[in-house]
Amino acid sequence: VSAGLCGCCWALRPRYKRLVDNIFPEDPEDGLVKANMEKLTFFALSAPEKLDRIAAYLSERLTRELNRHRYGYVCIAMEAMEQLLLACHCQSINLLVESFLSTLRLLLEADKPHLHILATSSFVKFANIEEDTPSYHRSYDFFVSRFSEMCHSEHEDLDIQNKIRVSGIRGLQGVVRKTVDDELQVNIWEPRHMEQIVPALLVNLQQHTHTSSESPAEQTEVCFRELLSRAAYGHITNAIRPVLMHLDSHSLWEGRSFAVQCFQIIMYSIQSQHSHLVIQQLLGHLDANSKSPASVRAGIVEVLSEAAVIEATGSVGPTVLEVFNTLLRQLRQSVDYQLTGYYDNTGKRETTSAEEKTLQDGVIKTIGSFANTLPIYQRSEVMLFIMGKIPVPGIYPALGSLEGSRMIQVMLLKSLLQVSERYESCNLLTALPSSFLEPLLSFTLMEDPEIRLLVLSILTSLIDRRHNAARLTAASVMFDVSVLELKEDRCSRQDNLFIRKNAQRLYRHVYLTCKEESSGRGHYQALVTLLAVLSVELANEEVVVDLIRLVLALQVGRAAITMFNRCGVHAVCAAFLNLLSQLGPPPPFHLHITQVKTKCVCVCVCVCNEGVCVLPQGELMVDETFLFVQSKICEALTGSSYSAHTERFNTPYTPQLTGTHTHTHTLYSLVFSLDLFLRKDRGGVEEEERRRRMQVVERFQTAPFEEIAAHCGTSLLQSKLDQVFDLIIRPPPSPSGHSPPRSTPLYGIKFPDLCVY
């Protein structure tokens, strides 16, 4: 009975309960009774052992008011708990937290949006409190799930929907802050949590209906950046994987703009030393989508390109070449899809050339973006790596068709051009080692004009270390060098070594490239630029003399080429000598060049530039006054530093084989002899066929192996050899008309020594 009397008599209730009851006003609109709240706080601080009872009673009062739908008193109870938390954030806070969190669960489980917002606001305040003592038994799984659910709110009232979503985002932000740095708390980076948090953020990041700081998109970006900035090395993968899954499931790669925005936030937010992990994730995802539509692959590639630009540490991780290997594999695969018209093995999912072309352009751009983040020495490795992937007929394996091989060659050379355009090296021996230069030069004589033009551009960009090429692209017969402000320095010792080692090889390929009939204006302009860059970058008397000899040999070349090509070659000669005459040789040299160029300016300008020129039909009768004369040039240089090379001037230039090229000369002659043996016309050879064969003879007698391989390939050589062996080992016909098969080929029989001559 006494216990019942104590419960009914307010004066006999425990003091902490009376203090709690006193904070509630008669009218909830009056708010918390501040004076009584101060008394309750003082009591809690004076007797911290009572905190758990105070918190439990406050929670009880709140639950009772919630069940009675007296929401004003619910708000007062929550405010009181918040003030107690802020006042008791020392060792005794753990006595309050369990009751506090259980109360928040009640509010979040209610069906009133304003209670959800109230609970979230209280949780955020709690999350900002720094605790001095660890907690072993707290669980935030419910809050992660509930806040993530609030981020997906579809309330019919748009304003309420936005408020709920913003509240959910702030709640997730609070969970992250409360758990990310405490090893004893739940591991927020586990996949089960990240797969709830990240999609909830991304859904709101897509919305741009509001521009104020209270919009879900704005709050999401703040929360997403904070989450990523706190990610350690081992957490990056778990944070990025849900992003990739979300973009896949909602088909957001094809739009590309959101995917790019998303990964820009990621790359700028994470610690810079972890950025290569994001790159690896994207590369792996690109491989995983190998059989996806071209638009999806192109979207991933574009994200990769943007991520590489942001990646600031100068490294893409420990497997640099694997990055480029993945991208090159995508190029080769795209070519397969483009040729077959399908992007799967079943032949059911169609693709178009335009879609695959967009993807290929994106991959090439991305290769350049990645290369630009690397140090110089790694770029050299990348260029060698790409060169090794280019299918060269007769040396490297090609695709199943000639068209496929050509497409891969073009795209990989474009990739090389992307890398080389920003390659800066003070040493040409390093930039153009023989292992790279020889296969590159072999492409200058291929029949495809696009391939030849790409090679000329690559060579120019690698030699042009002082960035003069951009100024020289407009060089023509009437070009004035004084407007260029060319950057020109003395040739270094390493450059001298490079040019002495590779000069004849370079000159030879320039000489032979000028004779290609499929060359156009772009090729001749590229040749002028290349020769000009050589003369500027490797400026010494010996180089200048050799370049003049080369040009003189070009203008008097007897190769049977078209009228346009003959004019184009002469335009190259005139434009280059005009440029060279303004770079240092004595005035008499410049005078002779000026006299000649004024006579041939019409043809040269029309060929080198984009002018329209109606060329005469038939054979071109060249007037001697239109040619640059070797004797006059030699005389003009007399008395200058160039006079020491008079003997060299008087020796006409002829293409030469150097170094390792000479030992293959006999092999080429043999190959050509086989070709003639099988092509010989017993009834006589017409003039056109004889001229063509003479060109082939010249090429096989003078060209290095790479050039022969580039034109012919092993397929041609093998077929000719097979025909010859077939003729040799074929047994004579038998009288019966049937030839029994020979068990051992003739060339496999071992004859006695006396039979060997």
C-alpha positions in Angstrom: 0.0 0.0 0.0 2.8 2.3 0.8 4.3 1.7 -2.6 1.1 2.6 -4.2 0.8 5.8 -2.2 4.4 6.8 -3.2 3.4 6.3 -6.9 0.4 8.5 -6.5 1.8 11.2 -4.4 4.0 13.4 -6.6 5.9 14.8 -3.6 7.2 11.3 -2.7 8.5 10.5 -6.3 12.3 10.3 -6.8 13.9 13.7 -7.3 15.2 12.9 -10.8 11.6 12.2 -11.9 10.3 15.4 -10.4 13.1 17.3 -12.2 12.2 15.7 -15.5 8.5 16.4 -15.0 9.2 20.0 -14.2 10.7 20.7 -17.6 7.4 20.1 -19.4 5.1 23.2 -19.5 1.3 23.1 -19.2 1.0 24.3 -22.8 3.5 22.6 -25.2 3.6 25.7 -27.3 5.4 27.5 -24.5 8.4 25.2 -25.1 10.9 23.7 -22.7 11.0 25.3 -19.2 14.6 26.6 -19.3 15.0 27.3 -15.6 13.9 23.8 -14.7 16.1 22.3 -17.5 19.1 24.0 -15.9 18.2 22.4 -12.5 18.0 19.0 -14.2 21.3 19.5 -16.0 23.0 20.5 -12.7 21.6 17.5 -10.9 22.8 15.2 -13.7 26.3 16.6 -13.6 26.3 16.4 -9.8 25.1 12.8 -9.7 26.2 11.2 -13.0 25.3 7.7 -11.7 21.6 8.9 -12.1 22.0 9.6 -15.9 20.8 6.2 -17.0 17.7 6.6 -14.9 17.1 10.1 -16.2 17.5 9.0 -19.8 15.2 6.0 -19.3 12.5 8.2 -17.7 12.7 10.8 -20.5 12.4 8.1 -23.0 9.4 6.7 -21.1 7.7 10.2 -21.1 8.4 10.6 -24.8 6.9 7.3 -25.7 3.8 8.0 -23.7 3.4 11.4 -25.4 4.0 9.8 -28.8 1.3 7.2 -28.2 -1.1 10.0 -27.2 -0.1 12.0 -30.4 1.0 14.9 -28.2 3.8 15.8 -30.6 4.6 19.1 -28.9 5.7 17.3 -25.7 7.6 14.8 -27.9 9.7 17.7 -29.3 10.3 19.0 -25.7 11.5 15.6 -24.6 13.9 15.3 -27.5 15.3 18.8 -26.8 15.9 17.9 -23.2 17.8 14.7 -24.2 19.9 16.7 -26.6 20.9 19.2 -24.0 21.8 16.5 -21.5 24.0 14.9 -24.2 25.8 18.1 -24.9 26.3 18.8 -21.2 27.5 15.3 -20.3 29.8 14.4 -23.2 32.5 13.1 -20.8 32.9 9.6 -19.5 29.2 9.3 -18.5 27.8 9.9 -22.0 27.5 6.1 -22.5 24.8 6.1 -19.8 22.6 8.3 -21.9 23.3 7.0 -25.4 21.3 3.7 -25.4 18.1 5.3 -24.2 18.7 8.2 -26.7 19.2 5.8 -29.6 16.2 3.7 -28.7 14.1 6.8 -28.6 15.3 7.9 -32.1 14.3 4.4 -33.4 10.8 5.0 -32.1 10.5 8.3 -33.9 12.0 7.0 -37.2 9.5 4.0 -37.1 6.5 6.4 -36.8 4.6 7.4 -39.9 5.0 11.1 -39.5 7.6 12.8 -41.7 8.1 15.7 -39.2 9.1 13.1 -36.6 11.6 11.6 -39.0 13.1 15.0 -39.5 13.2 15.6 -35.8 14.9 12.3 -35.0 17.5 12.9 -37.8 18.3 16.4 -36.5 18.9 15.0 -33.0 21.1 12.2 -34.4 23.2 14.7 -36.3 23.8 16.7 -33.1 24.8 13.5 -31.3 27.1 12.5 -34.2 29.0 15.8 -33.9 29.8 15.1 -30.2 33.4 13.8 -29.7 33.4 11.0 -27.2 36.4 10.3 -24.9 35.5 6.7 -24.2 34.9 3.9 -26.7 31.6 2.0 -27.0 31.5 -1.7 -27.5 27.9 -2.5 -28.0 26.3 0.2 -30.2 24.8 -0.7 -33.5 24.0 1.7 -36.3 22.6 -0.8 -38.8 19.1 0.4 -38.3 20.0 4.0 -38.8 22.0 3.2 -42.0 18.9 1.4 -43.4 16.4 4.0 -42.3 18.4 7.0 -43.4 19.0 5.4 -46.8 15.3 4.7 -47.1 14.5 8.3 -46.4 16.9 9.3 -49.3 14.6 7.4 -51.7 11.4 9.2 -50.4 8.6 9.6 -53.0 6.3 11.7 -50.9 3.5 13.3 -53.0 4.3 16.8 -51.7 7.6 17.8 -53.4 8.7 20.1 -50.7 8.2 17.5 -48.0 9.9 14.9 -50.2 12.9 17.2 -50.5 13.0 17.8 -46.7 12.9 14.1 -46.0 15.6 13.3 -48.5 17.8 16.1 -47.2 17.2 14.8 -43.7 18.2 11.3 -44.7 21.4 12.5 -46.4 22.4 14.4 -43.2 21.6 11.3 -41.2 23.9 9.2 -43.3 26.6 11.9 -43.0 26.2 11.7 -39.2 26.5 7.9 -39.3 29.7 8.2 -41.2 31.2 10.8 -38.9 30.3 8.8 -35.8 31.7 5.5 -37.1 34.4 6.1 -39.6 37.2 6.8 -37.1 36.2 4.4 -34.4 37.5 0.9 -34.9 35.2 -0.5 -32.2 32.1 0.7 -34.0 30.4 -1.1 -36.9 32.6 -1.0 -40.0 30.7 1.4 -42.2 32.9 0.4 -45.2 31.6 -3.1 -45.3 29.8 -3.9 -48.6 26.4 -4.4 -46.9 26.5 -0.8 -45.7 28.1 0.7 -48.8 25.5 -0.9 -51.0 22.8 1.0 -49.1 24.6 4.3 -48.6 26.2 4.9 -52.0 23.0 4.3 -54.2 21.0 6.5 -51.8 23.5 9.3 -52.4 23.7 8.8 -56.2 19.9 8.9 -56.6 19.8 12.4 -55.1 23.0 13.5 -56.8 21.1 13.1 -60.1 18.4 15.6 -59.1 18.9 19.3 -59.9 15.4 20.6 -59.2 16.7 23.0 -56.6 19.7 25.2 -56.6 19.8 26.2 -53.0 22.0 24.7 -50.4 19.0 22.8 -49.0 18.4 20.8 -52.2 19.1 17.0 -52.1 21.7 17.3 -54.8 23.8 19.9 -53.0 23.6 18.1 -49.7 24.4 14.8 -51.4 27.6 16.2 -53.0 28.8 17.4 -49.6 28.1 14.1 -47.9 29.6 12.1 -50.8 32.8 14.1 -50.8 33.1 13.7 -47.0 32.6 10.0 -47.2 35.2 9.5 -49.9 37.7 11.8 -48.2 37.7 9.5 -45.2 38.2 6.4 -47.2 41.5 4.6 -46.5 43.4 2.4 -48.9 41.4 -0.8 -48.2 38.0 1.0 -48.4 38.2 2.4 -51.9 37.1 -0.7 -53.7 34.0 -1.2 -51.5 33.1 2.5 -52.0 33.5 2.4 -55.8 31.9 -0.9 -56.6 28.3 0.3 -55.7 28.9 3.3 -57.9 29.6 1.1 -60.9 26.7 -1.1 -60.1 24.3 1.9 -59.9 25.5 3.3 -63.2 25.0 -0.1 -64.8 21.6 -0.8 -63.4 20.2 2.6 -64.3 21.9 2.8 -67.8 23.8 6.0 -66.8 26.9 5.2 -68.9 25.2 6.1 -72.1 24.3 9.6 -71.0 28.0 10.0 -69.9 27.5 13.4 -68.4 26.3 12.1 -65.0 28.9 9.3 -64.9 31.7 11.8 -65.6 30.4 14.2 -62.9 30.2 11.4 -60.4 33.8 10.3 -61.0 35.0 13.8 -61.0 33.7 14.1 -57.5 35.3 10.8 -56.6 38.7 11.7 -58.0 38.8 15.1 -56.4 37.6 13.8 -53.0 39.8 10.7 -52.3 43.3 11.0 -51.2 45.6 11.4 -54.2 47.7 8.4 -53.4 44.6 6.2 -53.8 43.5 7.5 -57.2 45.1 4.7 -59.1 42.7 2.3 -57.3 39.8 4.0 -59.0 41.5 3.7 -62.3 42.0 0.0 -61.8 38.3 -0.4 -60.9 37.2 1.4 -64.0 39.6 -0.7 -66.2 38.3 -3.9 -64.7 34.7 -2.7 -65.3 35.5 -1.9 -68.9 36.8 -5.4 -69.4 33.7 -6.8 -67.7 31.5 -4.8 -70.2 33.4 -6.1 -73.3 30.2 -7.5 -74.7 28.0 -4.4 -73.9 26.8 -1.9 -76.5 29.4 0.5 -77.9 27.6 3.4 -76.1 28.2 1.8 -72.7 31.8 1.1 -73.5 32.3 4.6 -74.8 30.8 6.0 -71.6 33.2 4.1 -69.4 36.1 5.1 -71.6 35.2 8.8 -71.4 35.0 8.5 -67.6 38.5 6.9 -67.7 39.8 9.7 -69.8 38.5 12.4 -67.4 39.7 10.4 -64.4 43.2 10.3 -65.9 43.3 14.0 -66.4 42.4 14.6 -62.7 44.8 11.9 -61.5 47.7 14.1 -60.3 50.3 11.8 -58.8 52.0 11.0 -62.1 51.4 7.3 -61.9 48.5 4.9 -62.7 49.7 2.3 -60.2 52.2 -0.5 -60.3 51.0 -2.0 -63.6 51.3 0.9 -66.0 51.5 -1.2 -69.1 48.5 -3.2 -68.1 46.4 0.0 -68.3 47.5 0.4 -71.9 47.2 -3.3 -72.6 43.5 -3.1 -71.6 42.8 -0.1 -73.7 44.6 -1.6 -76.8 42.6 -4.8 -76.3 39.4 -2.7 -76.4 40.6 -1.2 -79.7 41.3 -4.5 -81.3 38.0 -5.9 -80.0 36.1 -2.9 -81.3 37.6 -3.5 -84.8 36.3 -7.1 -84.7 32.8 -5.8 -83.8 32.9 -3.2 -86.5 33.9 -5.7 -89.2 31.3 -8.3 -88.1 28.5 -5.9 -87.3 27.8 -7.6 -83.9 29.2 -7.0 -80.4 28.7 -10.5 -79.2 29.6 -14.0 -80.3 26.0 -15.1 -81.0 25.5 -12.7 -83.9 22.3 -11.3 -82.4 23.3 -7.9 -81.0 24.0 -5.5 -83.8 26.4 -2.6 -83.7 27.2 0.1 -86.2 30.5 1.5 -87.6 29.6 4.9 -86.3 29.1 3.7 -82.7 32.3 1.7 -82.8 34.2 4.6 -84.3 33.0 6.8 -81.4 34.4 4.3 -79.0 37.7 4.0 -80.8 38.2 7.8 -80.8 37.5 7.7 -77.1 40.0 5.0 -76.4 42.7 6.8 -78.4 42.0 10.0 -76.5 42.2 8.1 -73.2 45.5 6.6 -74.1 46.8 10.1 -74.6 45.3 11.2 -71.3 47.0 8.4 -69.4 50.3 8.9 -71.1 50.3 12.6 -70.1 50.2 11.6 -66.4 53.4 9.6 -66.7 57.0 10.6 -66.3 59.1 10.8 -69.4 60.8 7.4 -69.0 57.5 5.6 -68.7 56.1 7.4 -71.8 59.0 5.9 -73.8 58.1 2.4 -72.5 54.5 3.0 -73.5 55.4 4.0 -77.0 57.5 0.9 -77.4 54.7 -1.1 -76.0 52.2 0.3 -78.4 54.6 -0.2 -81.3 54.9 -3.8 -80.4 51.1 -4.2 -80.7 50.9 -2.8 -84.3 50.4 -5.6 -86.8 53.2 -5.4 -89.3 52.8 -7.8 -92.2 55.4 -10.5 -92.0 56.6 -9.6 -88.5 53.7 -9.3 -86.1 50.5 -11.3 -86.2 47.7 -9.5 -88.0 43.9 -9.7 -87.8 42.0 -12.1 -89.9 41.6 -9.7 -92.7 43.7 -7.0 -94.4 41.1 -4.4 -93.6 41.2 -5.3 -90.0 44.9 -5.1 -89.9 44.8 -1.7 -91.6 42.3 -0.4 -89.1 44.3 -1.5 -86.2 47.5 0.0 -87.7 45.7 3.3 -88.1 44.3 3.4 -84.6 47.5 2.4 -82.9 49.4 4.9 -84.8 46.9 7.5 -83.8 47.4 6.4 -80.2 51.2 6.8 -80.7 50.6 10.3 -82.0 48.5 11.1 -78.9 51.5 10.0 -76.7 54.1 11.7 -78.8 52.4 15.1 -79.0 53.2 15.9 -75.4 56.4 13.9 -75.1 59.2 16.2 -74.1 62.8 14.9 -74.0 66.1 16.6 -74.2 67.7 13.5 -75.7 66.7 12.2 -79.1 68.6 9.0 -78.5 66.1 8.2 -75.7 63.1 9.5 -77.6 63.8 7.6 -80.8 65.8 4.4 -80.0 66.5 2.0 -82.8 64.0 -0.5 -81.4 61.3 2.1 -82.0 62.6 4.1 -84.9 63.1 1.2 -87.3 59.6 -0.3 -87.1 58.1 3.2 -87.2 60.0 4.1 -90.4 58.9 0.9 -92.0 55.3 2.3 -92.1 56.4 5.3 -94.1 56.4 3.3 -97.3 53.1 1.4 -96.8 50.5 1.9 -99.5 47.9 3.4 -97.2 48.2 7.2 -97.3 46.7 7.7 -93.9 49.3 5.5 -92.2 52.1 7.3 -93.9 50.8 10.7 -92.8 50.4 9.5 -89.2 54.0 8.3 -89.2 55.3 11.6 -90.5 53.3 13.4 -87.8 54.7 11.1 -85.1 58.3 11.6 -86.3 57.8 15.4 -86.3 56.3 15.6 -82.9 59.1 13.5 -81.3 61.9 15.5 -83.0 60.2 18.8 -82.4 61.2 19.3 -78.7 61.1 23.1 -78.9 57.5 23.2 -80.2 58.3 24.9 -83.5 56.2 22.5 -85.6 53.0 24.4 -84.9 54.6 27.5 -86.3 56.0 25.7 -89.3 52.8 24.0 -90.5 52.1 27.0 -92.7 55.5 27.0 -94.3 55.4 27.5 -98.1 57.5 28.9 -100.9 56.7 32.5 -99.9 57.0 31.9 -96.2 58.8 34.5 -94.0 60.7 32.9 -91.1 61.0 36.2 -89.3 57.4 36.1 -88.2 57.9 32.7 -86.4 60.2 33.7 -83.6 61.7 30.2 -83.8 63.3 28.7 -80.7 66.7 27.6 -81.8 69.7 26.3 -79.8 73.0 24.7 -80.5 72.9 20.9 -81.3 73.9 18.9 -78.3 76.4 16.1 -78.2 73.6 13.5 -77.8 71.8 15.0 -80.8 74.9 14.8 -82.9 75.2 11.1 -82.0 71.6 10.5 -82.9 71.8 12.2 -86.3 75.1 10.5 -87.2 73.6 7.1 -86.3 70.2 7.6 -88.0 70.6 10.4 -90.6 70.9 8.2 -93.6 68.0 6.1 -92.5 65.8 9.2 -92.1 66.9 10.7 -95.4 66.3 7.5 -97.2 62.7 7.2 -96.0 62.0 10.8 -96.8 63.3 10.3 -100.3 61.2 7.1 -100.9 58.1 8.6 -99.3 58.2 11.5 -101.8 57.8 8.9 -104.6 54.5 7.5 -103.3 51.8 8.2 -105.9 49.0 8.1 -103.3 50.4 11.1 -101.4 48.3 14.3 -101.2 48.7 17.8 -100.0 48.8 16.8 -96.4 51.8 14.5 -97.0 53.8 17.1 -98.8 53.1 19.7 -96.1 54.1 17.1 -93.4 57.3 16.4 -95.3 58.1 20.1 -95.4 57.4 20.4 -91.7 59.6 17.4 -90.9 62.5 18.7 -92.9 62.2 22.1 -91.3 62.1 20.6 -87.8 65.2 18.5 -88.6 67.1 21.6 -89.7 66.1 23.6 -86.7 66.5 20.9 -84.0 69.7 19.4 -85.4 71.2 22.5 -86.9 74.8 22.0 -87.9 76.7 22.3 -91.1 76.8 18.6 -91.9 73.0 18.2 -91.4 72.2 21.2 -93.6 74.5 20.0 -96.4 72.9 16.6 -96.3 69.4 18.0 -96.4 70.3 20.2 -99.4 71.7 17.1 -101.2 68.5 15.2 -100.4 66.3 18.0 -101.8 68.4 18.3 -105.0 68.1 14.6 -105.5 64.3 14.8 -105.1 63.8 17.5 -107.7 65.7 15.6 -110.4 64.2 12.2 -109.5 63.3 10.1 -112.5 60.6 7.9 -110.9 57.5 7.6 -113.1 55.0 9.4 -110.9 51.9 11.5 -111.7 51.9 15.1 -112.6 50.5 16.1 -109.3 53.1 14.2 -107.3 55.9 15.6 -109.4 54.6 19.1 -108.7 54.2 18.2 -105.0 57.8 17.0 -104.7 59.1 20.2 -106.4 56.9 22.2 -104.0 58.5 20.4 -101.0 62.0 21.2 -102.4 61.1 24.9 -103.0 59.3 25.5 -99.7 62.1 23.8 -97.6 65.0 25.5 -99.4 63.2 28.9 -98.9 62.9 28.2 -95.2 66.5 26.9 -94.9 67.9 29.9 -96.7 66.5 32.2 -94.0 68.0 30.1 -91.1 71.7 31.0 -91.4 73.4 30.2 -94.7 75.1 33.2 -96.4 73.2 35.8 -98.5 74.3 34.4 -101.9 72.5 31.1 -101.1 69.3 33.0 -100.2 69.6 35.0 -103.4 69.7 31.9 -105.6 66.8 30.3 -103.8 64.8 33.5 -104.2 65.5 33.7 -107.9 64.2 30.2 -108.5 61.2 30.2 -106.2 59.7 33.3 -107.9 59.4 31.3 -111.1 57.8 28.2 -109.6 55.7 29.9 -106.9 52.3 29.2 -108.6 52.7 25.4 -108.8 54.3 25.2 -105.3 51.7 27.3 -103.5 48.8 25.4 -105.1 50.3 22.0 -104.1 51.6 22.7 -100.6 48.5 24.8 -99.6 44.8 24.2 -100.2 44.7 26.2 -103.4 43.0 24.8 -106.5 45.4 24.3 -109.4 44.6 23.0 -112.9 47.7 21.0 -113.8 48.6 20.3 -117.5 47.9 17.0 -119.0 50.6 14.7 -120.3 54.4 14.8 -119.6 55.7 17.6 -117.5 58.5 19.4 -119.4 60.6 21.0 -116.7 62.5 24.2 -117.6 66.0 24.2 -116.2 65.3 27.7 -114.7 62.7 26.1 -112.4 65.3 23.9 -110.8 67.8 24.6 -108.0 71.3 24.2 -109.3 73.8 22.2 -107.3 76.8 24.1 -108.7 75.3 27.5 -107.9 74.4 26.5 -104.4 77.9 25.2 -103.8 79.4 28.4 -105.2 77.0 30.5 -102.9 78.3 28.7 -99.8 82.0 29.2 -100.7 83.8 31.1 -98.1 81.4 30.2 -95.3 81.6 27.5 -92.7 79.9 25.2 -95.2 82.8 25.3 -97.6 84.5 22.5 -95.6 81.9 20.2 -97.0 82.5 21.0 -100.7 83.4 17.5 -101.6 80.2 16.2 -99.9 78.2 18.8 -102.0 79.7 17.4 -105.2 78.6 13.9 -104.4 74.9 13.3 -105.5 72.7 11.9 -102.8 71.6 8.3 -103.2 69.6 6.3 -100.7 71.9 4.1 -98.6 71.5 1.1 -96.4 73.1 1.4 -93.0 73.9 -0.8 -90.1 71.9 -4.0 -89.8 70.0 -3.4 -93.1 72.9 -4.6 -95.3 72.8 -8.2 -94.2 69.3 -8.6 -95.6 70.1 -7.3 -99.0 70.7 -10.8 -100.5 67.5 -12.1 -99.0 65.4 -9.3 -100.7 67.1 -10.0 -104.0 66.2 -13.7 -103.7 62.6 -12.9 -102.9 62.3 -10.6 -105.9 64.0 -13.2 -108.1 61.4 -15.7 -107.1 58.6 -13.2 -107.8 60.0 -12.6 -111.3 60.4 -16.3 -111.9 56.8 -16.9 -111.2 55.4 -13.8 -113.0 57.5 -14.0 -116.2 55.4 -13.6 -119.3 56.7 -16.1 -122.0 54.9 -14.1 -124.7 56.8 -10.9 -124.0 56.4 -8.1 -121.4 54.6 -4.9 -122.1 56.2 -1.5 -121.3 54.0 -0.8 -118.3 54.7 -4.1 -116.7 58.4 -3.7 -117.3 58.4 -0.3 -115.6 56.6 -1.7 -112.6 59.0 -4.5 -112.3 61.9 -2.1 -112.5 60.5 -0.2 -109.5 60.2 -3.5 -107.6 63.7 -4.4 -108.5 65.0 -1.1 -107.1 63.0 -1.5 -103.9 64.2 -5.1 -103.3 67.8 -4.2 -104.0 67.9 -1.1 -101.7 65.2 -1.3 -99.1 65.7 -2.7 -95.6 63.7 -5.7 -94.5 61.0 -3.7 -92.6 60.0 -1.9 -95.8 59.8 -5.2 -97.8 57.7 -6.7 -95.0 55.4 -3.7 -94.9 54.6 -4.0 -98.6 54.6 -7.8 -99.1 54.3 -9.6 -95.8 55.1 -13.3 -95.2 52.0 -14.4 -96.9 53.3 -13.3 -100.3 56.8 -14.7 -99.7 55.5 -18.0 -98.4 53.1 -18.4 -101.3 56.0 -17.8 -103.8 58.2 -20.2 -102.0 55.5 -22.8 -101.9 55.0 -22.5 -105.7 58.8 -22.9 -106.3 59.1 -25.9 -104.0 56.0 -27.4 -105.6 57.7 -27.1 -109.0 60.9 -28.5 -107.7 59.6 -31.6 -105.9 56.8 -32.5 -108.3 57.5 -35.9 -109.8 57.4 -36.4 -113.6 54.2 -37.8 -115.0 54.1 -41.6 -115.3 53.1 -43.3 -118.5 49.9 -44.4 -116.9 49.0 -40.8 -116.3 49.0 -41.3 -112.5 51.8 -40.0 -110.3 52.1 -42.0 -107.1 52.6 -39.8 -104.0 56.2 -39.5 -102.9 56.7 -40.7 -99.3 59.7 -38.4 -98.8 60.0 -35.0 -100.4 62.8 -34.5 -102.8 64.5 -31.8 -100.7 64.3 -34.1 -97.6 66.3 -37.0 -99.2 69.9 -37.3 -98.1 72.1 -37.9 -101.1 75.6 -39.5 -101.0 78.6 -37.1 -100.8 79.6 -37.8 -104.4 76.3 -36.4 -105.5 76.8 -33.1 -103.9 78.4 -30.4 -106.1 
